[in-house]
Amino acid sequence: KDLWERHPNLIETICKDAPELLPQLLDGHVWVSDRVVHGERKGNFYVKELWGDPRLPSSGHDVWHTPLAYLTRVNRPELFSHPVMRVVVDLKWEMFAAKSFYIMQAIYILQLLTAFTGYSIVTEPQAALALRAVSWALAVGILGYLLGIAGRQLCRGEGSNLGGVETVEPISVRLKKAHALQGLVSQQKNQNISVAEKTEKKEDEKTVDDDTKSEKSHKSEKKAATAVVDMSANKMKSGWAVPPILKDKWNVGRIVCSILLLAAAIIEFVEVNSDMGTYTPTSYTWRGVSAAVNVLLWVNCLEVFMGNQTIASFLFSVQMMFLDVGKFLLIALVLVLAFASAIKIIIWEVDEYKTVGDSFLLLYGIILGMWIPNDLPHTDHYVQVLLYLFGTAICILLLNLLIGQITYSYEKTVDEAEAKARLFRANIILAIESLMAKDKLCAIADTMGFDQPQPFENNEAGPAGGVQLMQPAESFKGVNAPKLIRIMDSGT
């Protein structure tokens, strides 16, 4: 308690200057019992200052300056495997965030179902058009909702630079600071002038010293004025801000889907009007845009599974393994281009190899098992040698290495994926809290009972400021909790 009273910006400072100390700081916010009951340990989690109560100095002036917000931006997912952060995130999720999250997902899924059935399932023209119209209306609503939140966040100064940590101050705050600094410059200038006049009247003989003071005063004025310019320049640079809602790739995907849906609606409206009586356009442009919309809608529906910690961890594992696949594809691309150019030069008169692009597609078909070289005449021994070398390098060596790498990466990234899934959940919580009224946030904090003592036993007095929970014993592995509590709880 004394630590947070003296240093309310403790988390912010450590995140900026010494993020390596964050695990030790979190260790000091949990007291663990030495007794294991049915595989669980009792723990006191002192999370009052980490919770984000707007009335506390540690919570900053908005949601994006709370300790949880700083911890999500420090780029250390392993912190969210710590028992303290698990408790904070999981309690907030269960209390209010999960409900809001699934309500929004229900709207997104309704958009998916109406678009999917209107474009791909229903064959009766008027019924399909009605379903598509519902998906267009939802697209307008979703687009307006997300862009409206983005605009409000920018107006409130909640935007941040790409990859940055600090939020951009509102324009009104920036102007006040600029005017205040300019006032200080003017005040300093007036003081220098008055001092110079008094000095000139009283000590005429010290003209040399007066010149020196005047020179110093001019330097200080110039330095202060430069500070004003630098501050304005920095604020102008930080003005290129990204609102937090647009830093979520899922929200960006929703916006793209909505825009493409509206583009498909415009194309359909133009084509239907040009051919009265036809309710389903047939142009390739309309088909291409509609197909892209359906693919993106189905991909974005994966977000609903992020609400489940287990499935979310699996999805993050898949995402990290895709990085290994990307490395493989990069090397395979170079090798395929090398062999494709060689084969094209040798047997360019064969229709299938007239261009490098044709050769590339055929060799890539070999990798995917979509084409076998024996289907075409390959009597040239040089080409046969190239195909054997290509098959050995790609299909045997690289593919087997890729399988081994993916297996190793999956085992290595399981724990990290779980931490990233909880970090993603924390970002959802922050986004929801940013839309909630301050009174609502205060009421939620009051329900936690942080002012109540948390004793381990009935005859023991424990400090307030946290919650007492039973947690799996293995979740405290590596946590250096205070030994005094273990001794007290064991009855010694």
C-alpha positions as CSV (number, residue, x, y, z in Angstrom):
1,K,0.0,0.0,0.0
2,D,2.8,2.4,0.9
3,L,4.6,1.6,-2.3
4,W,1.6,2.5,-4.5
5,E,0.8,5.6,-2.4
6,R,4.3,6.9,-3.0
7,H,4.6,5.8,-6.6
8,P,1.2,5.6,-8.3
9,N,2.8,5.4,-11.7
10,L,4.9,2.4,-10.7
11,I,3.8,0.1,-13.5
12,E,4.2,2.8,-16.1
13,T,7.8,3.5,-15.0
14,I,8.9,-0.1,-14.8
15,C,7.3,-0.9,-18.1
16,K,9.3,1.9,-19.7
17,D,12.6,1.6,-17.9
18,A,13.0,-2.0,-16.4
19,P,10.4,-4.4,-17.8
20,E,12.6,-7.3,-16.6
21,L,11.5,-6.5,-13.0
22,L,7.8,-6.9,-13.7
23,P,7.7,-10.6,-12.7
24,Q,9.3,-9.8,-9.4
25,L,6.8,-6.9,-8.8
26,L,3.9,-9.3,-9.5
27,D,5.4,-11.8,-7.1
28,G,5.0,-9.3,-4.3
29,H,1.3,-9.0,-5.0
30,V,0.4,-12.6,-4.1
31,W,0.6,-14.5,-0.8
32,V,0.5,-18.3,-1.2
33,S,-0.5,-20.9,1.3
34,D,1.8,-23.8,1.8
35,R,-1.1,-26.3,2.0
36,V,-2.4,-28.1,-1.0
37,V,-6.1,-29.1,-0.8
38,H,-7.4,-31.3,-3.7
39,G,-4.6,-30.0,-6.0
40,E,-5.3,-26.4,-5.1
41,R,-3.6,-23.7,-3.0
42,K,-5.1,-20.8,-1.3
43,G,-3.8,-17.4,-2.4
44,N,-4.3,-13.8,-1.5
45,F,-4.1,-11.7,-4.7
46,Y,-3.5,-8.0,-3.9
47,V,-4.8,-6.6,-7.1
48,K,-6.5,-3.4,-5.9
49,E,-4.1,-1.1,-7.7
50,L,-3.8,-3.4,-10.7
51,W,-7.6,-3.6,-11.2
52,G,-8.1,-0.1,-12.8
53,D,-10.4,1.6,-10.4
54,P,-10.8,5.2,-11.9
55,R,-10.7,6.7,-8.4
56,L,-7.2,5.5,-7.7
57,P,-4.1,7.6,-8.8
58,S,-2.6,4.4,-10.2
59,S,-5.3,4.1,-12.8
60,G,-4.3,7.3,-14.7
61,H,-6.8,9.6,-16.4
62,D,-8.4,6.9,-18.7
63,V,-8.6,3.2,-19.4
64,W,-5.5,3.3,-21.6
65,H,-3.3,4.6,-18.7
66,T,-4.2,1.8,-16.2
67,P,-1.7,-0.8,-15.1
68,L,-3.4,-3.4,-17.2
69,A,-3.1,-1.2,-20.3
70,Y,0.6,-0.7,-19.8
71,L,1.2,-4.4,-19.2
72,T,-0.6,-5.3,-22.5
73,R,1.6,-2.8,-24.4
74,V,5.0,-3.9,-23.0
75,N,5.2,-6.8,-25.4
76,R,5.9,-9.5,-22.8
77,P,3.1,-12.1,-23.1
78,E,4.7,-14.3,-20.5
79,L,3.5,-11.8,-17.8
80,F,-0.1,-13.0,-18.4
81,S,0.9,-16.5,-17.3
82,H,1.6,-15.1,-13.8
83,P,-1.1,-16.0,-11.3
84,V,-1.8,-12.3,-10.4
85,M,-2.5,-11.4,-14.1
86,R,-4.5,-14.6,-14.6
87,V,-6.7,-13.6,-11.7
88,V,-7.2,-10.0,-12.9
89,V,-8.0,-10.9,-16.5
90,D,-10.2,-14.0,-15.7
91,L,-12.2,-12.1,-13.0
92,K,-12.9,-9.2,-15.3
93,W,-13.8,-11.5,-18.2
94,E,-16.3,-13.5,-16.1
95,M,-17.8,-10.4,-14.5
96,F,-18.6,-8.2,-17.5
97,A,-16.4,-8.6,-20.5
98,A,-17.5,-12.1,-21.7
99,K,-21.2,-10.9,-22.0
100,S,-20.3,-7.8,-24.1
101,F,-17.9,-9.8,-26.3
102,Y,-20.5,-12.5,-27.2
103,I,-23.2,-10.0,-27.8
104,M,-21.0,-8.4,-30.5
105,Q,-20.0,-11.8,-31.9
106,A,-23.7,-12.7,-32.2
107,I,-24.2,-9.6,-34.5
108,Y,-21.2,-10.6,-36.6
109,I,-22.4,-14.1,-36.9
110,L,-25.8,-12.9,-38.0
111,Q,-24.1,-10.9,-40.7
112,L,-22.2,-14.0,-41.8
113,L,-25.3,-16.2,-41.9
114,T,-27.3,-13.7,-43.9
115,A,-24.5,-13.1,-46.4
116,F,-23.7,-16.8,-46.7
117,T,-27.3,-17.9,-47.3
118,G,-28.1,-15.0,-49.5
119,Y,-25.0,-15.5,-51.8
120,S,-24.5,-19.3,-51.6
121,I,-27.5,-21.2,-50.3
122,V,-30.8,-19.7,-51.3
123,T,-31.6,-20.1,-55.0
124,E,-34.9,-18.2,-55.2
125,P,-33.9,-14.7,-56.5
126,Q,-36.1,-12.5,-54.3
127,A,-35.5,-14.4,-51.1
128,A,-31.7,-14.4,-51.7
129,L,-31.9,-10.6,-52.4
130,A,-33.7,-10.1,-49.1
131,L,-31.1,-12.0,-47.2
132,R,-28.3,-10.0,-48.9
133,A,-30.1,-6.8,-48.1
134,V,-30.1,-7.7,-44.4
135,S,-26.3,-8.4,-44.6
136,W,-25.8,-4.9,-46.3
137,A,-27.8,-3.2,-43.5
138,L,-25.7,-5.0,-40.9
139,A,-22.6,-3.9,-42.8
140,V,-23.7,-0.3,-42.6
141,G,-24.4,-0.6,-38.9
142,I,-21.1,-2.3,-38.1
143,L,-19.1,0.1,-40.2
144,G,-20.7,3.1,-38.5
145,Y,-20.2,1.6,-35.1
146,L,-16.5,0.8,-35.4
147,L,-15.6,4.0,-37.2
148,G,-17.7,6.0,-34.7
149,I,-15.7,4.5,-31.8
150,A,-12.4,5.2,-33.7
151,G,-13.4,8.8,-34.1
152,R,-14.4,9.3,-30.5
153,Q,-11.1,7.7,-29.3
154,L,-9.1,10.1,-31.5
155,C,-11.1,13.1,-30.2
156,R,-10.4,12.0,-26.6
157,G,-6.7,11.5,-27.3
158,E,-6.8,7.7,-27.0
159,G,-4.9,7.1,-30.2
160,S,-1.3,5.8,-30.2
161,N,1.5,5.7,-32.8
162,L,2.0,2.4,-34.6
163,G,4.1,0.3,-32.3
164,G,4.1,3.0,-29.7
165,V,3.2,2.8,-26.0
166,E,2.1,6.3,-25.1
167,T,-1.3,7.7,-26.0
168,V,-1.7,11.0,-27.8
169,E,-3.0,13.8,-25.7
170,P,-6.2,15.6,-26.7
171,I,-5.8,18.7,-28.8
172,S,-7.1,20.9,-26.0
173,V,-4.5,19.6,-23.6
174,R,-1.7,20.2,-26.2
175,L,-2.8,23.8,-26.8
176,K,-3.0,24.5,-23.0
177,K,0.5,23.1,-22.6
178,A,1.8,25.2,-25.5
179,H,0.2,28.4,-24.2
180,A,1.5,27.7,-20.7
181,L,5.1,27.2,-22.0
182,Q,4.8,30.3,-24.2
183,G,3.6,32.2,-21.1
184,L,6.7,31.0,-19.2
185,V,8.9,32.3,-22.0
186,S,7.2,35.7,-21.9
187,Q,7.5,35.9,-18.2
188,Q,11.1,34.9,-18.2
189,K,11.7,37.6,-20.9
190,N,10.0,40.3,-18.8
191,Q,12.0,39.3,-15.8
192,N,15.3,39.5,-17.7
193,I,14.4,43.0,-19.0
194,S,13.5,44.3,-15.6
195,V,16.6,42.9,-14.1
196,A,18.7,44.4,-16.8
197,E,17.1,47.8,-16.3
198,K,17.6,47.8,-12.6
199,T,21.2,46.7,-13.0
200,E,21.8,49.4,-15.6
201,K,20.4,52.1,-13.2
202,K,22.2,51.0,-10.1
203,E,25.6,49.9,-11.5
204,D,26.5,51.8,-14.6
205,E,30.1,50.8,-14.2
206,K,29.3,47.1,-14.6
207,T,28.4,47.3,-18.3
208,V,30.5,44.3,-19.2
209,D,28.6,42.1,-16.7
210,D,25.3,43.5,-18.0
211,D,26.2,42.5,-21.5
212,T,27.0,39.0,-20.3
213,K,23.7,38.7,-18.5
214,S,21.8,40.0,-21.5
215,E,23.5,37.5,-23.7
216,K,22.6,34.7,-21.2
217,S,19.0,35.9,-21.1
218,H,18.8,35.9,-24.9
219,K,20.1,32.3,-24.9
220,S,17.6,31.2,-22.3
221,E,14.8,32.8,-24.3
222,K,16.0,31.1,-27.5
223,K,16.2,27.8,-25.7
224,A,12.6,28.2,-24.3
225,A,11.3,29.2,-27.7
226,T,13.0,26.2,-29.2
227,A,11.4,24.0,-26.6
228,V,8.0,25.3,-27.7
229,V,8.8,24.5,-31.4
230,D,10.1,21.1,-30.5
231,M,7.0,20.3,-28.4
232,S,4.7,21.4,-31.2
233,A,6.7,19.3,-33.7
234,N,6.6,16.3,-31.5
235,K,2.9,16.6,-31.0
236,M,2.4,17.0,-34.8
237,K,4.3,13.8,-35.3
238,S,2.3,12.0,-32.7
239,G,-0.8,13.3,-34.3
240,W,-0.5,10.5,-36.8
241,A,-2.3,8.3,-34.3
242,V,-4.1,4.9,-34.6
243,P,-7.2,4.5,-32.4
244,P,-7.0,1.4,-30.2
245,I,-10.0,-0.2,-31.9
246,L,-8.2,-0.2,-35.2
247,K,-5.1,-1.9,-33.8
248,D,-7.2,-5.0,-33.4
249,K,-6.9,-7.0,-36.6
250,W,-10.3,-8.5,-36.1
251,N,-11.9,-5.1,-36.2
252,V,-10.0,-4.2,-39.3
253,G,-11.2,-7.4,-40.9
254,R,-14.8,-6.4,-40.0
255,I,-14.4,-3.0,-41.6
256,V,-12.9,-4.5,-44.8
257,C,-15.8,-7.1,-44.9
258,S,-18.4,-4.4,-44.5
259,I,-16.8,-2.2,-47.2
260,L,-16.7,-5.2,-49.7
261,L,-20.3,-6.1,-48.9
262,L,-21.4,-2.5,-49.7
263,A,-19.2,-2.6,-52.9
264,A,-21.0,-5.8,-53.9
265,A,-24.3,-4.2,-53.2
266,I,-23.5,-1.2,-55.4
267,I,-22.4,-3.5,-58.2
268,E,-25.6,-5.5,-57.9
269,F,-27.7,-2.4,-57.8
270,V,-26.1,-1.1,-61.0
271,E,-26.5,-4.4,-62.8
272,V,-30.1,-5.0,-61.7
273,N,-31.1,-1.6,-62.8
274,S,-29.5,-2.1,-66.2
275,D,-31.4,-5.3,-66.7
276,M,-34.8,-5.0,-65.1
277,G,-36.4,-8.2,-63.9
278,T,-33.0,-9.8,-63.1
279,Y,-32.4,-10.1,-59.3
280,T,-29.0,-11.9,-59.4
281,P,-26.1,-10.2,-61.3
282,T,-23.8,-12.4,-63.3
283,S,-20.7,-10.2,-63.9
284,Y,-17.3,-11.6,-63.0
285,T,-16.6,-8.5,-60.9
286,W,-19.6,-9.1,-58.8
287,R,-18.8,-12.7,-58.4
288,G,-15.2,-12.0,-57.4
289,V,-16.1,-9.4,-54.8
290,S,-18.9,-11.6,-53.4
291,A,-16.5,-14.6,-53.2
292,A,-13.9,-12.5,-51.3
293,V,-16.5,-11.3,-48.9
294,N,-17.7,-14.8,-48.0
295,V,-14.1,-15.9,-47.4
296,L,-13.3,-13.0,-45.2
297,L,-16.6,-13.4,-43.2
298,W,-15.8,-17.0,-42.5
299,V,-12.2,-16.2,-41.4
300,N,-13.4,-13.4,-39.2
301,C,-16.0,-15.7,-37.5
302,L,-13.0,-17.4,-35.9
303,E,-12.9,-14.5,-33.4
304,V,-15.9,-16.0,-31.6
305,F,-13.6,-18.9,-30.6
306,M,-11.1,-16.5,-29.0
307,G,-13.5,-16.3,-26.0
308,N,-12.5,-19.8,-25.1
309,Q,-9.1,-20.0,-23.6
310,T,-8.3,-23.5,-24.9
311,I,-9.3,-22.9,-28.5
312,A,-7.7,-19.4,-28.4
313,S,-4.4,-21.0,-27.3
314,F,-4.6,-23.5,-30.2
315,L,-5.3,-20.7,-32.7
316,F,-2.3,-18.7,-31.5
317,S,-0.2,-21.9,-31.8
318,V,-1.4,-22.3,-35.4
319,Q,-0.6,-18.7,-36.1
320,M,3.0,-19.1,-34.8
321,M,3.4,-22.2,-36.9
322,F,2.4,-20.4,-40.0
323,L,5.6,-18.4,-39.6
324,D,7.6,-21.6,-40.1
325,V,5.5,-22.4,-43.2
326,G,6.2,-18.9,-44.5
327,K,10.0,-19.5,-44.2
328,F,9.5,-22.8,-46.1
329,L,7.5,-21.1,-48.9
330,L,10.2,-18.4,-49.2
331,I,12.9,-20.9,-49.8
332,A,10.7,-23.1,-52.0
333,L,9.8,-20.0,-54.1
334,V,13.5,-19.4,-54.9
335,L,14.1,-23.0,-55.8
336,V,11.0,-23.3,-58.0
337,L,11.9,-20.2,-59.9
338,A,15.4,-21.5,-60.4
339,F,14.3,-24.9,-61.8
340,A,11.4,-23.3,-63.8
341,S,13.7,-20.9,-65.6
342,A,16.1,-23.7,-66.4
343,I,13.4,-26.1,-67.8
344,K,11.8,-23.3,-69.8
345,I,15.2,-22.5,-71.5
346,I,15.7,-26.2,-72.4
347,I,12.3,-27.2,-73.7
348,W,10.6,-23.9,-74.5
349,E,9.0,-25.4,-77.6
350,V,6.7,-27.6,-75.5
351,D,3.4,-25.7,-74.9
352,E,3.4,-26.5,-71.1
353,Y,6.8,-24.7,-70.7
354,K,6.6,-21.8,-73.1
355,T,6.9,-19.2,-70.3
356,V,8.5,-19.2,-66.9
357,G,5.1,-18.7,-65.3
358,D,3.8,-22.0,-66.9
359,S,6.9,-23.8,-65.7
360,F,6.5,-22.4,-62.3
361,L,2.9,-23.5,-62.0
362,L,3.7,-27.1,-63.1
363,L,6.6,-27.4,-60.7
364,Y,4.5,-26.0,-57.9
365,G,1.9,-28.6,-58.9
366,I,4.5,-31.3,-58.3
367,I,5.0,-30.0,-54.7
368,L,1.2,-30.1,-54.0
369,G,0.8,-33.5,-55.7
370,M,-1.6,-32.0,-58.3
371,W,0.6,-33.0,-61.3
372,I,2.9,-35.9,-62.2
373,P,5.7,-35.4,-64.8
374,N,5.0,-38.7,-66.5
375,D,1.7,-37.3,-67.9
376,L,3.8,-35.4,-70.5
377,P,6.7,-36.5,-72.7
378,H,10.0,-35.8,-71.0
379,T,12.6,-37.5,-73.2
380,D,15.2,-34.8,-72.6
381,H,17.8,-36.2,-70.1
382,Y,18.7,-32.8,-68.9
383,V,15.1,-32.1,-68.0
384,Q,14.8,-35.5,-66.3
385,V,17.9,-34.7,-64.1
386,L,16.4,-31.3,-63.2
387,L,13.1,-32.8,-62.2
388,Y,14.8,-35.5,-60.1
389,L,16.9,-32.8,-58.4
390,F,13.9,-30.6,-57.8
391,G,11.9,-33.5,-56.3
392,T,14.8,-34.4,-54.0
393,A,15.4,-30.9,-52.8
394,I,11.7,-29.8,-52.3
395,C,9.6,-32.9,-51.9
396,I,12.0,-35.0,-49.8
397,L,14.4,-32.6,-48.0
398,L,12.4,-29.4,-47.4
399,L,9.0,-30.9,-46.8
400,N,10.4,-33.3,-44.2
401,L,12.3,-30.6,-42.5
402,L,9.1,-28.5,-42.4
403,I,7.2,-31.3,-40.7
404,G,9.9,-31.7,-38.1
405,Q,10.1,-27.9,-37.5
406,I,6.3,-27.6,-37.1
407,T,6.3,-30.5,-34.6
408,Y,9.1,-28.8,-32.6
409,S,7.5,-25.4,-32.8
410,Y,4.1,-26.7,-31.6
411,E,5.6,-28.3,-28.5
412,K,7.6,-25.1,-27.8
413,T,4.9,-22.6,-28.3
414,V,2.0,-24.2,-26.3
415,D,2.8,-22.2,-23.1
416,E,3.5,-19.0,-25.0
417,A,0.3,-19.4,-27.0
418,E,-1.7,-19.7,-23.7
419,A,-0.2,-16.4,-22.5
420,K,-0.9,-14.7,-25.8
421,A,-4.5,-15.9,-25.7
422,R,-4.9,-14.3,-22.2
423,L,-3.2,-11.1,-23.5
424,F,-5.7,-11.0,-26.3
425,R,-8.5,-11.4,-23.7
426,A,-7.0,-8.5,-21.7
427,N,-7.0,-6.3,-24.8
428,I,-10.7,-7.1,-25.3
429,I,-11.4,-6.1,-21.7
430,L,-9.7,-2.8,-22.2
431,A,-11.7,-2.1,-25.3
432,I,-14.9,-2.9,-23.5
433,E,-13.9,-0.8,-20.4
434,S,-13.2,2.2,-22.7
435,L,-16.8,2.2,-23.7
436,M,-18.2,2.0,-20.1
437,A,-19.1,4.9,-17.9
438,K,-16.8,5.8,-15.0
439,D,-19.6,5.2,-12.5
440,K,-20.0,1.6,-13.9
441,L,-16.3,0.9,-13.6
442,C,-16.4,2.2,-10.0
443,A,-19.4,0.0,-9.1
444,I,-17.6,-3.1,-10.5
445,A,-14.5,-2.3,-8.4
446,D,-16.7,-1.8,-5.3
447,T,-18.2,-5.3,-5.7
448,M,-14.7,-6.8,-5.4
449,G,-14.5,-5.9,-1.7
450,F,-10.9,-4.7,-1.8
451,D,-11.4,-2.9,1.6
452,Q,-12.1,-6.2,3.4
453,P,-9.2,-8.0,5.2
454,Q,-8.1,-11.3,3.6
455,P,-7.0,-13.7,6.4
456,F,-5.7,-17.2,5.7
457,E,-7.4,-18.6,8.8
458,N,-10.3,-17.4,11.0
459,N,-8.0,-16.4,13.8
460,E,-5.6,-14.5,11.6
461,A,-5.8,-10.9,10.4
462,G,-4.7,-10.3,6.8
463,P,-4.3,-7.0,5.0
464,A,-7.0,-5.7,2.7
465,G,-6.6,-4.7,-0.9
466,G,-7.1,-8.0,-2.7
467,V,-9.1,-11.1,-3.1
468,Q,-8.7,-14.6,-1.8
469,L,-9.1,-17.5,-4.2
470,M,-8.2,-21.2,-4.5
471,Q,-6.0,-21.8,-7.6
472,P,-4.4,-24.9,-9.1
473,A,-1.2,-25.6,-7.2
474,E,0.9,-25.8,-10.5
475,S,-0.2,-22.3,-11.4
476,F,2.1,-20.9,-8.6
477,K,5.2,-22.6,-10.0
478,G,8.1,-20.2,-10.1
479,V,6.3,-17.6,-8.0
480,N,8.3,-16.3,-5.1
481,A,5.6,-15.5,-2.6
482,P,6.3,-14.3,0.9
483,K,7.5,-17.1,3.2
484,L,6.0,-15.6,6.3
485,I,2.5,-16.4,5.1
486,R,3.4,-20.0,4.4
487,I,4.7,-20.3,8.0
488,M,1.6,-18.7,9.5
489,D,-0.7,-20.8,7.4
490,S,1.0,-24.0,8.4
491,G,0.3,-23.3,12.0
492,T,3.9,-22.8,13.2
